[in-house]
Amino acid sequence: SFAQTVGAIRGKVTNPENQPVAGAVVSLEETEKRAVTDAAGNFAFASIGFGEYVVIVTSDKYAPQSQNINVNSNAPIRADFKLELLTESVEV
């Protein structure tokens, strides 16, 4: 049945000092799904169909990061991110 083929992704976004990053945008590549981290740096996607996903995190002042995640069980899959500061020498 449909219920068996849905999982979830959740995780936490921190900075190089292990402080939570609030307001980071977390997206699943090639989907319309978006989440924004809360004050504790946490995010969650519910009702994710089984399959391979690329989770992308973007936030001001930090370099984008991505992880390949395979959702293959009803238990939530963890995707934690530690962001790196953008180097000052980057020209915009």
CYANA upper distance limits for C-alpha pairs under 8 A (distance plus 0.5 A):
  1 SER  CA      5 THR  CA      8.13
  2 PHE  CA      6 VAL  CA      7.81
  4 GLN  CA     73 SER  CA      8.45
  4 GLN  CA     74 ASN  CA      7.40
  5 THR  CA     49 GLY  CA      6.45
  5 THR  CA     50 PHE  CA      6.07
  5 THR  CA     72 ASN  CA      8.20
  5 THR  CA     73 SER  CA      7.88
  5 THR  CA     74 ASN  CA      7.80
  6 VAL  CA     47 SER  CA      5.91
  6 VAL  CA     48 ILE  CA      5.81
  6 VAL  CA     49 GLY  CA      5.04
  6 VAL  CA     50 PHE  CA      6.23
  6 VAL  CA     73 SER  CA      7.82
  6 VAL  CA     74 ASN  CA      6.51
  7 GLY  CA     46 ALA  CA      7.30
  7 GLY  CA     47 SER  CA      6.16
  7 GLY  CA     48 ILE  CA      5.58
  7 GLY  CA     49 GLY  CA      6.71
  7 GLY  CA     50 PHE  CA      6.99
  7 GLY  CA     71 VAL  CA      6.71
  7 GLY  CA     72 ASN  CA      7.55
  7 GLY  CA     73 SER  CA      6.29
  7 GLY  CA     74 ASN  CA      4.86
  7 GLY  CA     75 ALA  CA      6.71
  7 GLY  CA     76 PRO  CA      6.52
  7 GLY  CA     77 ILE  CA      8.24
  8 ALA  CA     44 ALA  CA      7.81
  8 ALA  CA     45 PHE  CA      6.02
  8 ALA  CA     46 ALA  CA      5.10
  8 ALA  CA     47 SER  CA      6.29
  8 ALA  CA     48 ILE  CA      5.83
  8 ALA  CA     71 VAL  CA      7.74
  8 ALA  CA     74 ASN  CA      7.53
  8 ALA  CA     75 ALA  CA      7.40
  8 ALA  CA     76 PRO  CA      5.02
  8 ALA  CA     77 ILE  CA      6.64
  9 ILE  CA     44 ALA  CA      6.19
  9 ILE  CA     45 PHE  CA      5.59
  9 ILE  CA     46 ALA  CA      7.18
  9 ILE  CA     48 ILE  CA      7.97
  9 ILE  CA     71 VAL  CA      8.14
  9 ILE  CA     76 PRO  CA      5.76
  9 ILE  CA     77 ILE  CA      5.25
  9 ILE  CA     78 ARG  CA      6.39
  9 ILE  CA     79 ALA  CA      7.35
 10 ARG  CA     42 ASN  CA      7.92
 10 ARG  CA     43 PHE  CA      6.12
 10 ARG  CA     44 ALA  CA      4.60
 10 ARG  CA     45 PHE  CA      6.65
 10 ARG  CA     76 PRO  CA      6.97
 10 ARG  CA     77 ILE  CA      6.74
 10 ARG  CA     78 ARG  CA      5.61
 10 ARG  CA     79 ALA  CA      6.53
 10 ARG  CA     80 ASP  CA      8.41
 11 GLY  CA     42 ASN  CA      6.22
 11 GLY  CA     43 PHE  CA      6.11
 11 GLY  CA     44 ALA  CA      7.03
 11 GLY  CA     78 ARG  CA      5.65
 11 GLY  CA     79 ALA  CA      5.15
 11 GLY  CA     80 ASP  CA      5.20
 11 GLY  CA     81 PHE  CA      8.04
 12 LYS  CA     20 PRO  CA      7.97
 12 LYS  CA     37 THR  CA      8.22
 12 LYS  CA     40 ALA  CA      8.28
 12 LYS  CA     41 GLY  CA      5.67
 12 LYS  CA     42 ASN  CA      4.82
 12 LYS  CA     43 PHE  CA      6.76
 12 LYS  CA     79 ALA  CA      7.62
 12 LYS  CA     80 ASP  CA      5.35
 12 LYS  CA     81 PHE  CA      6.76
 13 VAL  CA     20 PRO  CA      6.43
 13 VAL  CA     21 VAL  CA      6.12
 13 VAL  CA     22 ALA  CA      8.42
 13 VAL  CA     24 ALA  CA      8.25
 13 VAL  CA     37 THR  CA      7.85
 13 VAL  CA     41 GLY  CA      5.46
 13 VAL  CA     42 ASN  CA      6.89
 13 VAL  CA     80 ASP  CA      6.45
 13 VAL  CA     81 PHE  CA      5.25
 13 VAL  CA     82 LYS  CA      6.37
 13 VAL  CA     83 LEU  CA      7.63
 14 THR  CA     18 ASN  CA      5.69
 14 THR  CA     19 GLN  CA      5.73
 14 THR  CA     20 PRO  CA      4.81
 14 THR  CA     21 VAL  CA      5.65
 14 THR  CA     41 GLY  CA      6.96
 14 THR  CA     81 PHE  CA      6.78
 14 THR  CA     82 LYS  CA      5.33
 14 THR  CA     83 LEU  CA      6.66
 15 ASN  CA     19 GLN  CA      5.95
 15 ASN  CA     20 PRO  CA      6.88
 15 ASN  CA     21 VAL  CA      6.75
 15 ASN  CA     82 LYS  CA      5.91
 15 ASN  CA     83 LEU  CA      5.45
 15 ASN  CA     84 GLU  CA      7.04
 15 ASN  CA     85 LEU  CA      8.27
 16 PRO  CA     82 LYS  CA      6.91
 16 PRO  CA     83 LEU  CA      6.85
 16 PRO  CA     84 GLU  CA      6.59
 16 PRO  CA     85 LEU  CA      8.08
 18 ASN  CA     82 LYS  CA      7.99
 20 PRO  CA     39 ALA  CA      7.63
 20 PRO  CA     40 ALA  CA      5.90
 20 PRO  CA     41 GLY  CA      4.98
 20 PRO  CA     42 ASN  CA      8.46
 21 VAL  CA     37 THR  CA      7.63
 21 VAL  CA     39 ALA  CA      7.78
 21 VAL  CA     40 ALA  CA      7.71
 21 VAL  CA     41 GLY  CA      5.36
 22 ALA  CA     36 VAL  CA      8.20
 22 ALA  CA     37 THR  CA      5.64
 22 ALA  CA     38 ASP  CA      5.66
 22 ALA  CA     39 ALA  CA      5.33
 22 ALA  CA     40 ALA  CA      7.07
 22 ALA  CA     41 GLY  CA      5.50
 22 ALA  CA     42 ASN  CA      8.47
 23 GLY  CA     36 VAL  CA      5.93
 23 GLY  CA     37 THR  CA      5.51
 23 GLY  CA     38 ASP  CA      6.77
 23 GLY  CA     39 ALA  CA      8.05
 23 GLY  CA     41 GLY  CA      8.24
 23 GLY  CA     59 SER  CA      7.78
 24 ALA  CA     36 VAL  CA      5.99
 24 ALA  CA     37 THR  CA      5.82
 24 ALA  CA     41 GLY  CA      8.36
 24 ALA  CA     57 VAL  CA      7.13
 24 ALA  CA     58 THR  CA      6.32
 24 ALA  CA     59 SER  CA      5.16
 24 ALA  CA     60 ASP  CA      8.22
 25 VAL  CA     34 ARG  CA      7.44
 25 VAL  CA     35 ALA  CA      6.41
 25 VAL  CA     36 VAL  CA      5.18
 25 VAL  CA     37 THR  CA      7.20
 25 VAL  CA     57 VAL  CA      6.21
 25 VAL  CA     58 THR  CA      5.84
 25 VAL  CA     59 SER  CA      6.80
 26 VAL  CA     34 ARG  CA      6.21
 26 VAL  CA     35 ALA  CA      5.55
 26 VAL  CA     36 VAL  CA      6.42
 26 VAL  CA     37 THR  CA      7.91
 26 VAL  CA     43 PHE  CA      8.11
 26 VAL  CA     55 VAL  CA      7.37
 26 VAL  CA     56 ILE  CA      6.11
 26 VAL  CA     57 VAL  CA      5.03
 26 VAL  CA     58 THR  CA      7.09
 27 SER  CA     31 THR  CA      8.38
 27 SER  CA     32 GLU  CA      8.35
 27 SER  CA     33 LYS  CA      6.36
 27 SER  CA     34 ARG  CA      4.99
 27 SER  CA     35 ALA  CA      6.83
 27 SER  CA     55 VAL  CA      6.29
 27 SER  CA     56 ILE  CA      5.76
 27 SER  CA     57 VAL  CA      7.07
 28 LEU  CA     32 GLU  CA      7.80
 28 LEU  CA     33 LYS  CA      6.29
 28 LEU  CA     34 ARG  CA      7.26
 28 LEU  CA     53 TYR  CA      6.91
 28 LEU  CA     54 VAL  CA      6.23
 28 LEU  CA     55 VAL  CA      5.29
 28 LEU  CA     56 ILE  CA      6.79
 29 GLU  CA     53 TYR  CA      7.26
 29 GLU  CA     54 VAL  CA      5.85
 29 GLU  CA     55 VAL  CA      6.85
 29 GLU  CA     56 ILE  CA      7.40
 33 LYS  CA     45 PHE  CA      8.44
 35 ALA  CA     43 PHE  CA      6.86
 35 ALA  CA     44 ALA  CA      7.47
 35 ALA  CA     45 PHE  CA      7.67
 36 VAL  CA     43 PHE  CA      6.87
 37 THR  CA     41 GLY  CA      5.42
 37 THR  CA     42 ASN  CA      5.53
 37 THR  CA     43 PHE  CA      5.38
 38 ASP  CA     42 ASN  CA      6.01
 38 ASP  CA     43 PHE  CA      7.26
 48 ILE  CA     71 VAL  CA      8.06
 49 GLY  CA     71 VAL  CA      7.85
 50 PHE  CA     70 ASN  CA      8.05
 50 PHE  CA     71 VAL  CA      5.45
 50 PHE  CA     72 ASN  CA      5.76
 50 PHE  CA     73 SER  CA      7.91
 51 GLY  CA     70 ASN  CA      6.22
 51 GLY  CA     71 VAL  CA      5.79
 51 GLY  CA     72 ASN  CA      7.01
 52 GLU  CA     68 ASN  CA      7.52
 52 GLU  CA     69 ILE  CA      6.28
 52 GLU  CA     70 ASN  CA      4.94
 52 GLU  CA     71 VAL  CA      6.78
 53 TYR  CA     68 ASN  CA      6.28
 53 TYR  CA     69 ILE  CA      5.68
 53 TYR  CA     70 ASN  CA      6.75
 53 TYR  CA     71 VAL  CA      8.12
 54 VAL  CA     66 SER  CA      6.92
 54 VAL  CA     67 GLN  CA      6.10
 54 VAL  CA     68 ASN  CA      5.08
 54 VAL  CA     69 ILE  CA      6.60
 55 VAL  CA     66 SER  CA      5.82
 55 VAL  CA     67 GLN  CA      5.77
 55 VAL  CA     68 ASN  CA      6.88
 55 VAL  CA     69 ILE  CA      7.47
 55 VAL  CA     79 ALA  CA      8.47
 56 ILE  CA     64 PRO  CA      7.52
 56 ILE  CA     65 GLN  CA      6.21
 56 ILE  CA     66 SER  CA      4.78
 56 ILE  CA     67 GLN  CA      7.24
 57 VAL  CA     64 PRO  CA      6.13
 57 VAL  CA     65 GLN  CA      5.83
 57 VAL  CA     66 SER  CA      6.75
 57 VAL  CA     81 PHE  CA      8.36
 58 THR  CA     62 TYR  CA      7.63
 58 THR  CA     63 ALA  CA      7.49
 58 THR  CA     64 PRO  CA      5.23
 58 THR  CA     65 GLN  CA      7.37
 59 SER  CA     63 ALA  CA      7.90
 59 SER  CA     64 PRO  CA      7.57
 61 LYS  CA     85 LEU  CA      6.42
 61 LYS  CA     86 LEU  CA      6.14
 62 TYR  CA     83 LEU  CA      6.58
 62 TYR  CA     84 GLU  CA      6.06
 62 TYR  CA     85 LEU  CA      4.87
 62 TYR  CA     86 LEU  CA      5.38
 63 ALA  CA     83 LEU  CA      7.10
 63 ALA  CA     84 GLU  CA      6.23
 63 ALA  CA     85 LEU  CA      6.50
 63 ALA  CA     86 LEU  CA      5.61
 64 PRO  CA     83 LEU  CA      8.00
 65 GLN  CA     81 PHE  CA      7.99
 65 GLN  CA     83 LEU  CA      7.48
 67 GLN  CA     79 ALA  CA      7.90
 69 ILE  CA     77 ILE  CA      8.26
 69 ILE  CA     79 ALA  CA      7.97
 71 VAL  CA     77 ILE  CA      7.12
 86 LEU  CA     90 VAL  CA      7.91
